Amino acid sequence: MFQQNVSAIAGTALLLALGAWRNFASSSLMEDRADDTFHGGVHTPSADKRMIKIMTHNVWFQQDMKMHERMKAISDIIQKHEPDVIFFQEITPTIYKIFQGCELWDDYKCSLTPEKAKGQSDLSILLSKPPMNLVQPEQTIGRDLPIAEISISSKSLIVATTHLPRKGEIERMNQAKEAINILNNWRNVVFGGDMNWNEASDRLPPIQKRLDRFLCKLEDFRLVNVYKIGLDPIPRVSYQNETRKSVPVYPSDHYGLLLTIELK
């Protein structure tokens, strides 16, 4: 059953194609905000090999909006929550280079080499602490769809991310369908990113407008929780808007999501 985080939804062509997938835009399993008690509590997935944390974040490629400060803030979010796998969207060569200079970069393997990142924009990438093998099935999606396989206690888990187009309902739906059809070939999949999905325009019931989502197909794992992250403005960082009013700066124009799953 494909289940939205608030209630079940069905009856559209896309959802019928998803089969056993579940869609999570924010948490119904836990509170919306990731708190420090969970982060520093009984366990973290990196310490428990039966669990894994996956983070997705559109980092916002706006270069004239305090980019270095924002990437530093996102780096701090990563250090705070210690995700095992990260999905990034809107990566540019400049942002790639900024993250390369962060201390945490050495903790992860990246799906994209520095050479391939040059001269491109709006890239989607995977970062993983567990060893990952990139998977390159034939696709015509027209968008970055990096796919990798990682192993958790001998169980295979496929992770994938993308950034679906903001404009063009039909194109967005077709790309989503193709991605799901590709990923349906595996037992355990976490597919996340900026889906640009709008229930009103994309013919879904008006449950929750949320651009960033996780879609999960899990036969050997179960969902533990999912949180919104990056909700707070960056301390002591602001800019002047068109009325010369000083306003706060957030890490991105999107909130991130942090998902935890565990082996059954």
N, C-alpha and C positions, 0 to 999 in steps of 0.2 A: 504494500500500500504506500502510495506517495502521500506524505503528510506534511502540511504546513505547520509552523510552530504554534499557531493559535488554534487552528481547526483544520479538518481534512478538506481538501479541495480536489475536484475531479471534473471531467467533462469537457476539457479542451484537448485539441490535437496534441499539444506538447505534453501535457500531463499523461495522456494515454500512452505516449511513447516512453515515458519514464519508468513504468513498471514499479519495481520495488524501491524506488528512490524516495528519500525524504528530503524536504527542503527546509533549511533553517536560516532565517534572516536575522533573528536575535533570539534571546533566550526565553523559553517557557520552562526549561528544566531548572534554571537557577535565576538569580536576579540579573537585570540588564547590565549592571556595571561589575567588571571584574574587580574583586577587592583583594587586599593584601593578606587577609586571613587564609584564603584558599592558596594563594601563591606561596605563603610560608607555612602552610599547615601540615597535614598528615603526610602528604606525598606530593611529588611533582612527577610528571610523566618521564622526564629525563632520568630520574632516579629509579622509577618503576618501569621495567622493560615491557610490562603488559599494558602500559598506557602511553599515549602520545598526545602532545598539544600541537595544534595546527593554527596558525595565524594568517589571516588575509587582510591586506591593506592597500587601497589605492593611495599612492603617496602624493598625488597631485603635482604635475610637472610644471606648474606656474613658476617661472624662474624669478620674476620680479616680486614675489611675495615671500620674503625672508626664507629663501630656500635652504640655506645652510642651517639656520636655526631650526627649521621644521624637520630636516633630516636628522639633526641631533636629537630632537624630541622623539622621533620615531625610533631611533637607536636606543634611547632611554626606555621606551616602552618595551622593546625587545629584551633588554637587560632585566627589566622588572619581571616580565612574565615567562621568560626562558622557553619560548616555543621550540619544539623539535623541528618543525617544518614551517616555512614562511612562504606565502604567496604574495608577490608584489605586482601591482599594475601601475602603468604610467611611468615606467622607468625610462630615463633618458641617459645618454652617455655621461652627462654631468652628474646626475644623481647616482649612477653606477659608480663613478669615480669617488664621490663623497662617501658612499657606503664602503667602498674598498679601503678607504682610510680609517674606518672605524675598527676598534680593537675586536669587536665581536665577529667581524667578517671572517676571520681565520677559523671560527668555530663551525662554519657552514661550508658545504659544497654548493656551488651555484650551477644552475642549468645552462647558463650563458657565459661564454668566455669573454674577456675584455675586448678581444679583436672583433667578435661578432656584435658587440654592443656599440661599436663606433659607427657614427653616421646614421643611427636609427633613433626613433622616438616612439613613445607610447608602447614600450615593450612590457610583456608579462614574463616574470621569471619565477623560478622555484629556488629556494634555499633549504638545505637539509643537513641536520647534524648526523642522522644515521646515513650510512652509505646508500647512495641511490644510483640506479641504472636508468638512463634516459630511454624512453620508448618513443619510437618515431613511426607510428602507423600512417598509412596513406590518408591524406585529408585535403579537403578543398575549402576549409572553413573560412579562409580569408582573414583570419586573425591569429595572433600567437596562441598556441595551445600546447605549452610545454607539459609533457607527461613523464612521470618517473615512477619507478617501482622501488619501494623500500621494504625491509623485512622487520617485523616485530615479533620476537620469540618464534621465529620460523614461519610465521604467517605473512603472506604477501599482501601489501597495501599499495594501491595505485593512488598517486596524488597528481592533481592537474589544476591548472588555473587559466583564466582568460579574461579579456575585457571586451564584452560584447558592445556593438555600436549603440550610441545614444539615440541616434536618429534612424528611422526606418524600422517600423514594427515587423514587417515581413522578413527583412534581412536578419534582424535580431532573432526572430523565432527560428528561422531556417538554420542559422549558425548554432543556436542552442540545441536544436534537434540533432544536427550532425555530431556535435560534441558528445551528446548523450549516447548516440548510436555507437560511436567509437568506444566510449568508456564502458558500455554495457557488456563488453567482452570479458570483463574481469569480475571476480567475486566481491572484492572489497575495494571501494573507490571513495575518495573524498575529492570533490570537484568544487572549487571555490573561486571567488573573484568578484569583479565589478560586472554584474549581469545587466545593469541598467534596466532592470525589470520594473514595470509599472503596472500594477493590477488593473488600473482603469483603462489604459491604452492597449495593454497586451491581453485583454479578454480574460482576466482572472477575477474572481469575486473580490470585492473591496475589503480585504483583510488587513493588509499592512503594506504601505509603500516603502520599499527598501531596495536600494540599488545593489548592495553587497550581500552575497548569500553563500551558504554552503549547501551543496547537494550531495547527499550521502547514500551510497549503496553498500550496506555492511552485512555480510553473512557470518563472519567470524568475529566481528567486533560489535560493541554496543556504544551508544552515545551516552556520555557522562554529563556534559554541560556545554553551553555556548554563551559567551559574553560579548557585549560591546566594549571596546577599548579605545583609548585616545579621545576621551570625551572632554578633557579639560584644556583650557587655553594654556599656552606656554608662558611660564612665569617671566615677568619683566620684559616681554616682547610684545610690541604693538605696532600699528601703522596708522597713518592718517588717511581716512577715506575721502571721497570727493567733497565732503562738506568740512574737511579739515578737522574732523572729530577723531580723536584717538580711540581705536578699537582693538580688542585683543586678537591675537593670531593663534590659530589652532594648528596641530601637527599636519592636518590635511583638510581638504574640503569634504572628506569622507571620514566617518568613524571606521575603525577596524573591528574585526571579529576574532575571537579566540575560542576555538573548539577543542574539547577534550574527548577522546574515545579510548576504550579499553577492550582488551580481548574478553570474549565471553567465557 
